[in-house]
Amino acid sequence: QALILRASHGGAMAMVFNRGDKDAGGCLVRVNTLDGSSSLFSPIFGPEGERIWQERVESGTDNQTIDGLIEKDLRIDPDLWVVEIEDRQGRHFLEETVKKFR
């Protein structure tokens, strides 16, 4: 909910694309730049046990590829939450550390 509010306050549109389990569900964040491409982020744990968001694919990956990754993850984990942010500037609004795709 906080991510959706931050995006809204920043002038972007954000919504829950898939509601997972409220207690045990993981989360993906998709940033759709509205030009046919998106970025996809998922949480990992850093060396000190802190949560870090990892960019799963290169920024600007085509939406069809992102859709496929999300569908695959949902087949593996139906309790997964998916938040989609629509922002032409590609901002993710995540407050934790974000590790870029290599």
N, C-alpha and C positions, 0 to 999 in steps of 0.2 A: 504494500500500500504506500509506503514511504517513497519508493522509486517512482510510482505513478504520480504522486504529488510533486516530487522534484521535477519530473519531466513537464508536467502541466504548468508549474510555475516558471519553467524555462521557455515556455511557448511551444512545446512539442505535444503531440497526442500520444497517450500511452493507454494500453488496455491489457487485461488478462486474456490471453488467447486460449489457454488451457488451464483449468483449475485442477490442481493436484490435491493430494492428501494434506490437510492443514497442519498435521503434526509431523509427518515423515516425508513429505514430498520434496524432491530436489527442485532446482530452478534453472531455467535457461532465459537469457535476455536476448531478444532479437532487435536490432536497430535497422529499420527499413528507411532508406534515404529517398524513397518514392521515385527512383529513376530506374527501377528494375533490378536493383541490387540491395544487399543487406550485409550486416555483420552479425555474428552469433557469439555470445559469451556464456561460459559456464563456470561455476565456482570450483576452485581447487584449494587445497591447504598448502600454505607456504612452509618454509623450514622451521618457523617458530610456532606453527599451528594456527596461524592467522588465515582468514579467508582472503583469497586472491581471485579475481575474475580473469579467466584465460580466454583470449580471443581464439575461437576454435578454427576459423578459416581467415584467409586474407580479407581485409576490408574491401568492400565492393564486390563480393562474390554474388553471382546471379541468384535471384530469388528462387529459382527452381532447385538449385543445389541446396540452398538453405532449407527449403521446404522438405526435401528428402532427408536431410540430417535430423530435422525435428521429428519427422514421422518415424524414423528409425529409433530415435531415443524414446519416443512415446510407446513404441512396441515393446521395448526393453523395460521401460519403467512407466506404467500408466499413471502413477502417482505424481508425475512430474508437472511442475508449474511452468508455463511459458508466458512471459511478458513480452509484448511487442511495443516498441517505441517507434513512432513515425516522426522522423526529424530530417529535414533536407540537409542539415549540416552534419549529420552522422553522430550526434552527441549521444552518449550512453547514460549519462546521469548517475553512474555508479560511484559511490563514495569511497569504496575500498580500492586497494591497489588493482590496477588492470595491467595484465601482462599481454603485450601485443603478440600476434601470430608471428612466428619466425619466418 
